[in-house]
Amino acid sequence: MTDNGTNRTDRTDRHNRSDRHTGDHARHRTTDPDLRRALRRETAGTLALLADEEDFTAMRQYETFAFDDHARYLDHVEDLLHTLTTHGGHTTVALFDPEDYADYCADTALDPDHPTSRARYTAERAATGPRVTYTGQPLATLVPTLIDTAVRRATWEYATMLLAETGPCADCGQDIGRASFDRASQLLLRLLDAAGPGTHHLVCSVPADDEQLIATLHVTRDTTGPARIDSAEGAEFVTVLAAGIALHSPGGLVLRTTTPGARDRLHGWRLHAGRLHPLTEAEVFDAYCTDARTGEPIAPEPHVDYRPGFPLAPPHDETHPH
């Protein structure tokens, strides 16, 4: 029998209807528990952690807070995180701040001695605050990472506030904070350009009022192409350096470079008048081999060369932002 176009169309329609019918039966066979598990895998969760004993003790004033031992609390936290990951959920961990929580409840007229209030605080604060994605790492790794993330966020926010408060230059009217940020960005790019290829670890330290602002930055640069910088880390680093420039703070910057098959190289600079002035080899050695708290000497690291800071090309704007 000859197969004309009409017959082919009829068979195709019947085949499509059969597929749809089979698919409908397959969906009907999916059980409610299966559907709940599928939905759980698409639901993100957040846990706010009482990382230290002092914060944990502060929460024990609430009768609805079920725990009385910090170590046992942390064990249950780790078990819960592991369970959430096993079920395929995406979970982030934030820090729970009891003082901030009390203020939050007072501002929102919530009862602080209620689990729902703690859950609401966790959801709202963790949405914009520092947090770490849980990927199965032990708490011994997660907690220091989370605390470091929180400290970095607080440092960045404080440095940003300092820049915003500097106001305009009395002589030229230029915004000091913005000009200082631009200068800091230029200095960082010139430093990385001069440092060449390798894995670079930078630390910037700037005194500001009664605080010591410290920012770190990890950068990788191949023999070809630009340096690869994490955008968040880069913004934090530049903001702290900019705060030092804007406030005329006597800050410092150190650079450690690692390249395959070679000894690590350590360089250092002194921040003065909006410029990074190279330290001598002896000054770099003293900076790395002296305990900052006690002033006692520290043994130099093996397989490390202590070198002077290298000169940096000046920024385009030679005038100080003040």
Disulfide bonds with the S-S distance in Angstrom:
none
